[in-house]
Amino acid sequence: MAEGYANKIAPAGVHCYSAGIEKHGMNPVAIQVMEEVDVSIKTQFSKTVDELGIDFDLIITLCNHADTTCPAFPGKRIHWGFIDPAAVKGSEEKVLSQFRAVRDQIFDRITVYFNDTEL
């Protein structure tokens, strides 16, 4: 979700990628809730940081698991600490609600970051 939003609103010349330490596949609920706000992430795919082979200027970890397991990278690293919506169990509506909440929190944080940061 973050990659979709970030690339939609990033300034020209800024490229954003989402990757993890392990591949988990694309969550269909994430695709669904992003389509609700006209951001398609259907062409995105689960990938590891190593697969990208990029020297990143900035790493932003989004969940506590990533914060504690993310390998060291040269450059700047920050943590935003969202609940992992894929870890939420319960009814379909409960899961959808959590994905929507995190989606909206991510959008707000990315918007503030790009508005407040000189790139």
Backbone as a printed PyTorch tensor [residue, N CA C, xyz], in Angstrom:
tensor([[[  0.8320,  -1.1860,   0.0000],
         [  0.0000,   0.0000,   0.0000],
         [  0.8740,   1.2470,   0.0000]],

        [[  1.9380,   1.2070,   0.7880],
         [  2.8170,   2.3790,   0.8760],
         [  3.4920,   2.6720,  -0.4610]],

        [[  3.9420,   1.6360,  -1.1480],
         [  4.5850,   1.8470,  -2.4500],
         [  3.6120,   2.4930,  -3.4300]],

        [[  2.3790,   2.0260,  -3.4330],
         [  1.3740,   2.5880,  -4.3310],
         [  1.1300,   4.0610,  -4.0720]],

        [[  0.8960,   4.4040,  -2.8030],
         [  0.6760,   5.8060,  -2.4540],
         [  1.9190,   6.6520,  -2.7100]],

        [[  3.0600,   6.1640,  -2.2720],
         [  4.2860,   6.9600,  -2.3820],
         [  4.5870,   7.2980,  -3.8300]],

        [[  4.4700,   6.3320,  -4.7080],
         [  4.7640,   6.6130,  -6.1160],
         [  3.7040,   7.4870,  -6.7690]],

        [[  2.5030,   7.4800,  -6.2340],
         [  1.4530,   8.3490,  -6.7780],
         [  1.6990,   9.8170,  -6.4220]],

        [[  2.2260,  10.0840,  -5.2250],
         [  2.3430,  11.4740,  -4.7770],
         [  3.7870,  11.9670,  -4.6630]],

        [[  4.7550,  11.1060,  -4.9540],
         [  6.1620,  11.5120,  -4.8380],
         [  6.5070,  12.6040,  -5.8520]],

        [[  7.3960,  13.4950,  -5.4660],
         [  7.8600,  14.5070,  -6.4090],
         [  8.5700,  13.8540,  -7.6020]],

        [[  8.6290,  14.5640,  -8.6980],
         [  9.3160,  14.0660,  -9.8930],
         [ 10.7420,  13.6550,  -9.5440]],

        [[ 11.1590,  12.5190, -10.0590],
         [ 12.5140,  12.0440,  -9.8370],
         [ 12.6910,  11.1880,  -8.6030]],

        [[ 11.6520,  11.0830,  -7.7670],
         [ 11.7250,  10.2480,  -6.5690],
         [ 11.0590,   8.9180,  -6.8890]],

        [[ 11.7730,   7.8270,  -6.6430],
         [ 11.2540,   6.4850,  -6.9100],
         [ 11.1460,   5.7370,  -5.5950]],

        [[  9.9880,   5.1610,  -5.3530],
         [  9.7280,   4.4760,  -4.0910],
         [  9.4760,   2.9970,  -4.3520]],

        [[ 10.0080,   2.1750,  -3.4680],
         [  9.8870,   0.7260,  -3.6000],
         [  9.4770,   0.1340,  -2.2600]],

        [[  8.7470,  -0.9520,  -2.3370],
         [  8.4000,  -1.6980,  -1.1400],
         [  9.0600,  -3.0570,  -1.2420]],

        [[  9.7030,  -3.4600,  -0.1760],
         [ 10.3500,  -4.7680,  -0.1490],
         [ 10.4610,  -5.2240,   1.2900]],

        [[ 10.6750,  -6.4980,   1.4360],
         [ 10.8160,  -7.0470,   2.7710],
         [ 12.0010,  -7.9730,   2.8630]],

        [[ 12.1070,  -8.5930,   3.9940],
         [ 13.1700,  -9.5660,   4.2090],
         [ 12.7390, -10.9130,   3.6400]],

        [[ 11.4200, -11.1530,   3.6180],
         [ 10.8430, -12.3770,   3.0660],
         [  9.7170, -12.0020,   2.1130]],

        [[  9.4500, -12.8790,   1.1500],
         [  8.3060, -12.6950,   0.2510],
         [  7.0600, -13.2770,   0.9100]],

        [[  5.9630, -12.5440,   0.8040],
         [  4.7080, -13.0370,   1.3640],
         [  3.5810, -13.0150,   0.3480]],

        [[  3.8250, -12.5360,  -0.8430],
         [  2.7670, -12.4380,  -1.8400],
         [  1.9570, -11.1670,  -1.6620]],

        [[  1.1720, -10.8610,  -2.6610],
         [  0.3130,  -9.6750,  -2.5950],
         [ -0.9780, -10.0530,  -1.8880]],

        [[ -1.3450,  -9.2780,  -0.9000],
         [ -2.5560,  -9.5460,  -0.1490],
         [ -3.7510,  -8.9980,  -0.9380]],

        [[ -4.7200,  -9.8380,  -1.2670],
         [ -5.8680,  -9.3650,  -2.0530],
         [ -6.6800,  -8.2840,  -1.3400]],

        [[ -6.6690,  -8.2810,  -0.0220],
         [ -7.3970,  -7.2310,   0.7060],
         [ -6.6890,  -5.8870,   0.5130]],

        [[ -5.3700,  -5.8920,   0.4960],
         [ -4.6290,  -4.6530,   0.2360],
         [ -4.9710,  -4.1130,  -1.1480]],

        [[ -5.0130,  -4.9890,  -2.1260],
         [ -5.3730,  -4.5670,  -3.4910],
         [ -6.7690,  -3.9630,  -3.4930]],

        [[ -7.7000,  -4.6300,  -2.8140],
         [ -9.0880,  -4.1660,  -2.7640],
         [ -9.2140,  -2.7860,  -2.1270]],

        [[ -8.5920,  -2.5860,  -0.9610],
         [ -8.7870,  -1.3050,  -0.2790],
         [ -8.0520,  -0.1700,  -0.9920]],

        [[ -6.9930,  -0.4860,  -1.7040],
         [ -6.3140,   0.5650,  -2.4830],
         [ -7.1450,   0.9530,  -3.7040]],

        [[ -7.8150,  -0.0160,  -4.3140],
         [ -8.7090,   0.3080,  -5.4330],
         [ -9.8370,   1.2230,  -4.9870]],

        [[-10.2500,   1.1130,  -3.7240],
         [-11.3050,   1.9930,  -3.1990],
         [-10.8990,   3.4600,  -3.2380]],

        [[ -9.6010,   3.7420,  -3.2410],
         [ -9.1140,   5.1250,  -3.2800],
         [ -8.3800,   5.4080,  -4.6000]],

        [[ -8.7180,   4.6310,  -5.6230],
         [ -8.1910,   4.8250,  -6.9860],
         [ -6.6740,   4.7320,  -7.0910]],

        [[ -6.0780,   3.8320,  -6.3180],
         [ -4.6520,   3.5470,  -6.4370],
         [ -4.5370,   2.0520,  -6.7260]],

        [[ -4.0740,   1.7320,  -7.9250],
         [ -3.9210,   0.3330,  -8.2840],
         [ -2.5440,  -0.1690,  -7.8770]],

        [[ -2.5490,  -1.2810,  -7.1570],
         [ -1.2820,  -1.9270,  -6.8080],
         [ -1.2330,  -3.3360,  -7.3980]],

        [[ -2.0900,  -3.5920,  -8.3770],
         [ -2.1760,  -4.9200,  -8.9910],
         [ -0.8710,  -5.3460,  -9.6540]],

        [[ -0.1030,  -4.3950, -10.1690],
         [  1.1320,  -4.7650, -10.8660],
         [  2.3220,  -4.8710,  -9.9160]],

        [[  2.1300,  -4.4840,  -8.6670],
         [  3.1980,  -4.6410,  -7.6860],
         [  3.3230,  -6.1160,  -7.3260]],

        [[  4.4630,  -6.4870,  -6.7760],
         [  4.6650,  -7.8740,  -6.3860],
         [  5.5540,  -7.9200,  -5.1580]],

        [[  5.4210,  -9.0050,  -4.4370],
         [  6.2110,  -9.1970,  -3.2340],
         [  7.6570,  -9.4690,  -3.6300]],

        [[  8.5690,  -8.7580,  -3.0020],
         [  9.9910,  -8.8930,  -3.3310],
         [ 10.8310,  -8.6480,  -2.0940]],

        [[ 12.0570,  -9.1140,  -2.1500],
         [ 12.9760,  -8.8640,  -1.0480],
         [ 13.8540,  -7.6680,  -1.3820]],

        [[ 14.4370,  -7.1150,  -0.3540],
         [ 15.3520,  -5.9840,  -0.5340],
         [ 16.5140,  -6.3950,  -1.4270]],

        [[ 17.0280,  -7.5960,  -1.2290],
         [ 18.1640,  -8.0720,  -2.0260],
         [ 17.8350,  -8.1480,  -3.5140]],

        [[ 16.6090,  -8.5250,  -3.8470],
         [ 16.2000,  -8.6220,  -5.2470],
         [ 16.2590,  -7.2740,  -5.9560]],

        [[ 15.9830,  -6.2160,  -5.2360],
         [ 15.9730,  -4.8910,  -5.8660],
         [ 17.3710,  -4.4410,  -6.2590]],

        [[ 18.3610,  -4.7850,  -5.4700],
         [ 19.7390,  -4.4250,  -5.7920],
         [ 19.9600,  -2.9240,  -5.9080]],

        [[ 19.3510,  -2.1600,  -5.0270],
         [ 19.4150,  -0.7050,  -5.0740],
         [ 20.1350,  -0.1860,  -3.8350]],

        [[ 20.9570,   0.8310,  -4.0110],
         [ 21.5340,   1.5500,  -2.8710],
         [ 20.5300,   2.6370,  -2.4840]],

        [[ 19.7630,   2.3790,  -1.4390],
         [ 18.7020,   3.2910,  -1.0500],
         [ 19.2450,   4.5240,  -0.3310]],

        [[ 18.5940,   5.6640,  -0.5910],
         [ 18.8990,   6.8870,   0.1430],
         [ 18.1920,   6.9020,   1.4870]],

        [[ 17.0470,   6.2300,   1.5510],
         [ 16.2230,   6.2330,   2.7490],
         [ 15.4800,   4.9080,   2.8400]],

        [[ 15.4580,   4.3380,   4.0270],
         [ 14.6500,   3.1510,   4.3190],
         [ 13.6190,   3.5760,   5.3580]],

        [[ 12.3470,   3.2610,   5.0850],
         [ 11.2860,   3.5220,   6.0450],
         [ 10.6590,   2.1760,   6.3850]],

        [[ 10.7710,   1.7580,   7.6270],
         [ 10.1060,   0.5390,   8.0600],
         [  8.7150,   0.9090,   8.5630]],

        [[  7.7540,   0.0240,   8.2750],
         [  6.3620,   0.3590,   8.5550],
         [  5.7290,  -0.4350,   9.6850]],

        [[  6.2570,  -1.5860,  10.0130],
         [  5.6740,  -2.3640,  11.1130],
         [  6.7810,  -2.7400,  12.0910]],

        [[  6.3940,  -3.1130,  13.2920],
         [  7.3830,  -3.3950,  14.3340],
         [  8.2800,  -4.5720,  13.9840]],

        [[  7.7420,  -5.5800,  13.2990],
         [  8.5790,  -6.7030,  12.8850],
         [  9.6950,  -6.2190,  11.9540]],

        [[  9.3480,  -5.3760,  11.0110],
         [ 10.3700,  -4.8420,  10.0950],
         [ 11.3790,  -3.9820,  10.8410]],

        [[ 10.9150,  -3.2560,  11.8190],
         [ 11.8160,  -2.3910,  12.5840],
         [ 12.8750,  -3.2040,  13.3190]],

        [[ 12.4870,  -4.3520,  13.8260],
         [ 13.4290,  -5.1520,  14.6100],
         [ 14.2500,  -6.1250,  13.7760]],

        [[ 13.8010,  -6.4310,  12.5480],
         [ 14.5200,  -7.4130,  11.7310],
         [ 15.1870,  -6.8250,  10.4940]],

        [[ 14.9630,  -5.5630,  10.2270],
         [ 15.5410,  -4.9220,   9.0410],
         [ 17.0630,  -4.9120,   9.1580]],

        [[ 17.7470,  -5.3840,   8.1230],
         [ 19.2140,  -5.3550,   8.1770],
         [ 19.7330,  -3.9220,   8.1300]],

        [[ 20.9760,  -3.7660,   8.4870],
         [ 21.6040,  -2.4430,   8.4650],
         [ 21.8090,  -1.9960,   7.0200]],

        [[ 21.5440,  -0.7460,   6.7670],
         [ 21.7700,  -0.1430,   5.4570],
         [ 22.5520,   1.1430,   5.6530]],

        [[ 23.4010,   1.4650,   4.6940],
         [ 24.0090,   2.7990,   4.7590],
         [ 22.9170,   3.8340,   4.4670]],

        [[ 23.0470,   4.9900,   5.0000],
         [ 22.0570,   6.0240,   4.7510],
         [ 21.0490,   6.1280,   5.8690]],

        [[ 20.0170,   6.8610,   5.6050],
         [ 19.0170,   7.1950,   6.6120],
         [ 17.9560,   6.1000,   6.7240]],

        [[ 17.5280,   5.8310,   7.9590],
         [ 16.4490,   4.8760,   8.2080],
         [ 15.5280,   5.4560,   9.2730]],

        [[ 14.2230,   5.4090,   9.0010],
         [ 13.2350,   5.8480,   9.9740],
         [ 12.1640,   4.7660,  10.1110]],

        [[ 11.4390,   4.8180,  11.2120],
         [ 10.3940,   3.8270,  11.4720],
         [  9.0790,   4.5500,  11.7530]],

        [[  8.0000,   4.0880,  11.0910],
         [  6.6960,   4.6970,  11.2890],
         [  5.7540,   3.8730,  12.1440]],

        [[  5.9440,   2.6050,  12.2970],
         [  5.2370,   1.7820,  13.2720],
         [  3.7440,   1.5950,  13.1070]],

        [[  3.2960,   1.1460,  11.9530],
         [  1.8820,   0.8220,  11.7600],
         [  1.6040,  -0.6140,  12.1980]],

        [[  0.3680,  -0.8730,  12.5750],
         [ -0.0780,  -2.2390,  12.8100],
         [ -0.0570,  -2.9600,  11.4710]],

        [[  0.3960,  -4.1990,  11.4540],
         [  0.3720,  -4.9940,  10.2230],
         [ -1.0570,  -5.4930,  10.0280]],

        [[ -1.7920,  -4.9400,   9.0600],
         [ -3.1950,  -5.3310,   8.9100],
         [ -3.3650,  -6.7960,   8.5040]],

        [[ -2.3520,  -7.3850,   7.8790],
         [ -2.4410,  -8.7870,   7.4790],
         [ -2.4110,  -9.7160,   8.6910]],

        [[ -1.9840,  -9.2060,   9.8270],
         [ -1.9300, -10.0210,  11.0440],
         [ -3.2520, -10.0100,  11.8060]],

        [[ -4.1750,  -9.1560,  11.4080],
         [ -5.4610,  -9.0470,  12.1020],
         [ -6.3450, -10.2360,  11.7280]],

        [[ -6.9230, -10.8570,  12.7190],
         [ -7.8260, -11.9990,  12.5160],
         [ -9.2340, -11.5840,  12.9140]],

        [[-10.1940, -12.2240,  12.2980],
         [-11.5750, -11.9530,  12.6530],
         [-12.4580, -11.9490,  11.4240]],

        [[-13.5740, -11.2850,  11.5500],
         [-14.5450, -11.2460,  10.4620],
         [-13.9810, -10.4830,   9.2700]],

        [[-14.6010, -10.7000,   8.1270],
         [-14.1890,  -9.9880,   6.9150],
         [-14.2570,  -8.4790,   7.1360]],

        [[-15.2970,  -8.0220,   7.8080],
         [-15.4470,  -6.5770,   8.0470],
         [-14.3590,  -6.0540,   8.9790]],

        [[-13.9830,  -6.8300,   9.9850],
         [-12.9090,  -6.4150,  10.8920],
         [-11.5930,  -6.2880,  10.1400]],

        [[-11.2930,  -7.2700,   9.2920],
         [-10.0560,  -7.2370,   8.5100],
         [-10.0710,  -6.0570,   7.5450]],

        [[-11.1740,  -5.8760,   6.8250],
         [-11.2880,  -4.7400,   5.9050],
         [-11.1180,  -3.4210,   6.6440]],

        [[-11.7370,  -3.3110,   7.7900],
         [-11.6490,  -2.0900,   8.5790],
         [-10.2050,  -1.7830,   8.9680]],

        [[ -9.4590,  -2.8100,   9.3760],
         [ -8.0610,  -2.5980,   9.7660],
         [ -7.2060,  -2.2120,   8.5620]],

        [[ -7.4200,  -2.8720,   7.4270],
         [ -6.6760,  -2.5060,   6.2220],
         [ -6.9730,  -1.0640,   5.8180]],

        [[ -8.2430,  -0.6740,   5.8940],
         [ -8.6020,   0.7050,   5.5350],
         [ -7.9630,   1.7040,   6.4940]],

        [[ -7.9730,   1.3900,   7.7670],
         [ -7.3760,   2.2980,   8.7550],
         [ -5.8800,   2.4710,   8.4940]],

        [[ -5.1870,   1.3720,   8.2740],
         [ -3.7430,   1.4580,   8.0200],
         [ -3.4800,   2.1490,   6.6900]],

        [[ -4.2890,   1.8530,   5.6790],
         [ -4.1600,   2.5290,   4.3800],
         [ -4.2240,   4.0420,   4.5660]],

        [[ -5.2020,   4.4990,   5.3170],
         [ -5.3830,   5.9360,   5.5200],
         [ -4.2500,   6.5410,   6.3560]],

        [[ -3.7680,   5.7870,   7.3540],
         [ -2.6300,   6.2660,   8.1550],
         [ -1.3710,   6.3900,   7.2910]],

        [[ -1.1590,   5.4130,   6.4330],
         [  0.0010,   5.4550,   5.5330],
         [ -0.1010,   6.6570,   4.6120]],

        [[ -1.2710,   6.8810,   4.0270],
         [ -1.4520,   8.0350,   3.1390],
         [ -1.1380,   9.3350,   3.8690]],

        [[ -1.6770,   9.4750,   5.0800],
         [ -1.4330,  10.7030,   5.8430],
         [  0.0570,  10.8940,   6.1170]],

        [[  0.7370,   9.8390,   6.5270],
         [  2.1550,   9.9420,   6.8750],
         [  3.0000,  10.2600,   5.6410]],

        [[  2.7010,   9.6110,   4.5230],
         [  3.4590,   9.8730,   3.2910],
         [  3.2220,  11.2990,   2.8160]],

        [[  1.9880,  11.7410,   2.8910],
         [  1.6700,  13.1080,   2.4690],
         [  2.4360,  14.1250,   3.3100]],

        [[  2.4160,  13.9500,   4.6080],
         [  3.1580,  14.8560,   5.4950],
         [  4.6470,  14.7850,   5.1860]],

        [[  5.1640,  13.5820,   5.0030],
         [  6.6100,  13.4280,   4.7270],
         [  7.0100,  14.2060,   3.4710]],

        [[  6.2720,  14.0120,   2.3820],
         [  6.6390,  14.7090,   1.1370],
         [  6.4010,  16.2170,   1.2320]],

        [[  5.4440,  16.6490,   2.0250],
         [  5.2130,  18.0900,   2.1880],
         [  6.2490,  18.7460,   3.0830]],

        [[  6.7820,  17.9960,   4.0450],
         [  7.6990,  18.5730,   5.0420],
         [  9.1730,  18.3130,   4.7640]],

        [[  9.4790,  17.4910,   3.7750],
         [ 10.8540,  17.0950,   3.5270],
         [ 11.3440,  17.6630,   2.2050]],

        [[ 12.4890,  18.2640,   2.2400],
         [ 13.0980,  18.7610,   1.0080],
         [ 13.8940,  17.6210,   0.4080]],

        [[ 13.5000,  17.1930,  -0.7790],
         [ 14.1630,  16.0560,  -1.4260],
         [ 15.1150,  16.5170,  -2.5150]]])
